[in-house]
Amino acid sequence: MKNLILIWIMSLAMNSIGQTTINFAEPVTANDSLIIDLVKQIDSAWNSRNIDWFAGLFTEDCDINYITKGWSTRTREGVRGMYGEGFKKRSSDIRHYTHPKEIIWLEKDLCMGTGYTDIVSDPGDGSKPGLLMRHNGFMLFRITDEGPKVQMIRAWTEEPVSSQQPAVDSQQNSR
């Protein structure tokens, strides 16, 4: 119930806060570029299965919840455990591609990014990757003394699909 209330509050914030909304792929400030770089690092760390790098991209008190899967954790060490176990189970051809849509600045050091992430099977032979699942949702990013970090993830409407369905172009977020 607490998660549903938080999602409702964030939905209201997305629709009612008079903050600037920008196209995620077109940074307009230095901070936007930092967030875009962080998202690319998340994909790179996930795809290289480097759990130390990956976990280091999150705040110590992060709060992660994949609502429809029942996956959640509330600390950087929790991220290390949850994703580290997942990394061990994934073959090297399974890839993570994030497709950001918007950045909405809520405070000078806090923003929300919306979008989706495709988990794909990509054999690396030039064929189009097969979509395995899609996470839709948002992340809260905090600008810290260590640089930008992920503070929160909320993902829902995960859509497992046939591995025969081609994924969205994996190069989309490298514009």
C-alpha positions as CSV (number, residue, x, y, z in Angstrom):
1,M,0.0,0.0,0.0
2,K,2.8,2.4,0.9
3,N,4.3,1.8,-2.6
4,L,1.0,2.6,-4.3
5,I,0.7,5.8,-2.3
6,L,4.3,6.8,-3.2
7,I,3.6,6.1,-6.9
8,W,0.4,8.2,-6.7
9,I,2.3,11.1,-5.1
10,M,5.1,10.9,-7.7
11,S,2.4,10.8,-10.5
12,L,0.9,14.0,-9.1
13,A,4.3,15.5,-8.9
14,M,5.0,14.7,-12.5
15,N,1.8,16.3,-13.6
16,S,1.5,19.3,-11.3
17,I,5.0,20.6,-10.5
18,G,5.7,23.6,-12.5
19,Q,9.3,22.5,-13.2
20,T,11.0,22.3,-16.5
21,T,10.6,19.1,-18.4
22,I,13.2,18.3,-21.1
23,N,13.8,15.7,-23.6
24,F,16.2,13.4,-21.9
25,A,18.5,12.9,-24.9
26,E,19.0,16.7,-25.3
27,P,20.8,18.0,-22.2
28,V,20.3,21.7,-21.5
29,T,22.4,22.0,-18.3
30,A,25.6,20.5,-16.9
31,N,23.5,18.5,-14.4
32,D,21.4,17.0,-17.2
33,S,24.6,15.7,-18.8
34,L,25.6,14.2,-15.5
35,I,22.3,12.3,-15.2
36,I,22.5,11.1,-18.8
37,D,26.1,9.9,-18.2
38,L,24.9,8.1,-15.0
39,V,22.2,6.2,-17.0
40,K,24.8,5.1,-19.5
41,Q,27.1,4.0,-16.7
42,I,24.2,1.9,-15.3
43,D,23.8,0.1,-18.6
44,S,27.6,-0.4,-18.9
45,A,28.1,-1.7,-15.4
46,W,25.1,-4.0,-15.7
47,N,26.2,-5.3,-19.1
48,S,29.8,-5.9,-17.8
49,R,28.3,-7.6,-14.7
50,N,30.6,-5.4,-12.6
51,I,28.7,-5.4,-9.3
52,D,31.1,-3.0,-7.5
53,W,30.8,-0.4,-10.2
54,F,27.0,-1.0,-10.5
55,A,26.4,-0.7,-6.7
56,G,28.6,2.4,-6.5
57,L,26.1,4.2,-8.7
58,F,23.5,4.1,-6.0
59,T,23.2,6.2,-2.7
60,E,23.8,4.3,0.6
61,D,20.1,4.7,1.5
62,C,18.7,3.9,-2.0
63,D,15.2,2.4,-2.3
64,I,14.6,0.0,-5.1
65,N,11.3,-1.7,-5.9
66,Y,10.3,-3.6,-9.0
67,I,6.6,-3.7,-8.0
68,T,5.2,-6.4,-10.3
69,K,8.2,-8.7,-9.7
70,G,8.3,-8.3,-5.9
71,W,12.1,-7.4,-6.0
72,S,13.1,-4.7,-3.5
73,T,16.0,-3.5,-1.4
74,R,16.7,-0.4,0.6
75,T,20.5,0.0,0.7
76,R,23.6,0.0,-1.5
77,E,24.6,-3.3,0.1
78,G,21.2,-4.6,-0.8
79,V,21.7,-3.6,-4.4
80,R,25.0,-5.4,-4.3
81,G,23.3,-8.6,-3.1
82,M,20.1,-8.4,-5.2
83,Y,21.8,-7.5,-8.5
84,G,24.9,-9.6,-7.8
85,E,22.8,-12.7,-7.5
86,G,21.0,-11.8,-10.8
87,F,24.3,-11.1,-12.5
88,K,25.5,-14.6,-11.7
89,K,22.4,-16.1,-13.3
90,R,22.5,-14.1,-16.5
91,S,24.4,-15.3,-19.6
92,S,26.7,-12.8,-21.2
93,D,24.4,-12.3,-24.2
94,I,21.7,-10.8,-21.9
95,R,21.9,-7.0,-22.1
96,H,20.4,-4.0,-20.4
97,Y,19.4,-1.0,-22.5
98,T,17.8,2.0,-20.8
99,H,15.6,4.3,-22.9
100,P,15.2,7.6,-20.9
101,K,12.3,9.9,-21.8
102,E,12.3,12.9,-19.5
103,I,14.3,14.6,-16.7
104,I,12.2,16.6,-14.3
105,W,14.1,18.7,-11.7
106,L,12.4,18.7,-8.4
107,E,15.1,20.5,-6.4
108,K,18.6,21.8,-7.3
109,D,20.1,18.4,-6.4
110,L,17.2,16.0,-7.0
111,C,15.5,15.0,-10.3
112,M,13.3,12.3,-11.6
113,G,14.0,10.5,-14.8
114,T,11.2,8.6,-16.6
115,G,11.6,5.9,-19.2
116,Y,11.9,2.2,-19.7
117,T,14.6,-0.5,-19.7
118,D,14.8,-3.4,-22.1
119,I,16.4,-6.6,-21.1
120,V,17.4,-8.3,-24.3
121,S,19.1,-11.4,-25.7
122,D,21.8,-10.0,-27.9
123,P,24.1,-12.7,-29.4
124,G,26.4,-10.0,-30.8
125,D,26.2,-11.4,-34.4
126,G,24.6,-8.4,-35.9
127,S,21.0,-9.7,-35.6
128,K,18.4,-7.7,-33.9
129,P,18.3,-8.4,-30.1
130,G,15.2,-10.3,-28.8
131,L,13.2,-8.5,-26.1
132,L,13.0,-10.6,-22.9
133,M,11.3,-8.1,-20.6
134,R,10.7,-4.4,-20.2
135,H,10.7,-2.4,-17.0
136,N,8.7,0.9,-17.2
137,G,9.1,3.4,-14.4
138,F,11.1,6.2,-12.9
139,M,14.3,6.9,-11.0
140,L,15.1,9.6,-8.6
141,F,18.7,10.9,-9.0
142,R,20.5,12.8,-6.3
143,I,23.5,15.0,-6.9
144,T,25.9,14.1,-4.1
145,D,29.4,15.1,-3.1
146,E,30.5,11.9,-5.0
147,G,28.6,12.9,-8.1
148,P,25.1,11.9,-9.3
149,K,23.7,8.7,-7.7
150,V,20.5,6.7,-8.0
151,Q,18.3,7.2,-4.9
152,M,15.2,5.4,-5.9
153,I,13.8,3.1,-8.6
154,R,10.2,2.3,-9.1
155,A,9.4,0.0,-12.0
156,W,6.1,-1.6,-13.0
157,T,4.2,-3.0,-15.9
158,E,6.9,-5.4,-16.6
159,E,6.0,-7.1,-19.9
160,P,7.6,-10.5,-20.5
161,V,7.3,-11.1,-24.2
162,S,8.3,-13.8,-26.6
163,S,12.0,-13.8,-27.2
164,Q,11.1,-13.8,-30.9
165,Q,9.9,-10.2,-30.7
166,P,12.7,-7.8,-31.8
167,A,13.8,-5.2,-29.2
168,V,13.8,-1.5,-29.6
169,D,17.1,-0.4,-31.2
170,S,19.8,-0.9,-28.5
171,Q,21.7,2.1,-29.9
172,Q,18.9,4.6,-29.1
173,N,20.4,5.8,-25.8
174,S,23.8,6.4,-27.2
175,R,22.8,9.6,-29.1
